């Protein structure tokens, strides 16, 4: 199947080719009829077609900009599927380097931003995960709720690109303050991607975006986008950074039980 961009490119290519042959035909015929007006009209059509073709071919790719307003409020469901489960990025238009992990610099508030990679089997860890307690992500004000959370603590140091996919340990550019609830839910996608890579040795285009609002130190959620090189698996899933029964102040990271 062709994408909309590919169909537009093909259509304009056909139009440009047709216009060229029409111009050539009328140019030859003009030598006999001397109909300069008709030749001029054909030349204008040809130039317009070439202009549209060039603009479409060379114009920069416009990538979808994620808008938190597209996400419905949390209502017991841990995640929300966008774009029918297909990533928003066009992996054919981005210079992905196999195995290279790309992490954004922390912003002025010490917050992480997008992380992405064309993950290969070489990224998969061969050792146990190391300690990450030395990292304190933005908004990390942990609290314990033994009666509401199985492991007690509200927050985890949550990997953007999971350790099981990239082998990164204490990387401050890859760790955010995430609830235990969100961290566990994210593993559903992470485990499926990891299982696919181990099973097939195929690569996966993978991007994770933490979603912060204004100056808040704790992300409202995380968007995971992924697609395998053969297209057999694909995800575009937003995970809510919430904890049932707990009210979170996303500006500071403080929390309390819901009354």
Secondary structure by P-SEA (a helix, b strand, c coil): cccaaaaaaaaaaaaaaaaaaaaaaaaaaaaaccaaaaaaaaaaaaaaaaaaaaaaaccccccbbbbccccccccccccccccccccccccccccccccbbbbbcccccccccccccccccccccccccccccccccccccccccccccccccccccccccccccccccccccccccccaaaaaaaaaaaaaaaaaaaacccccbbbbbbbbccccccccbbbbbbbccccccccbbbbbccccccccccccccccccc
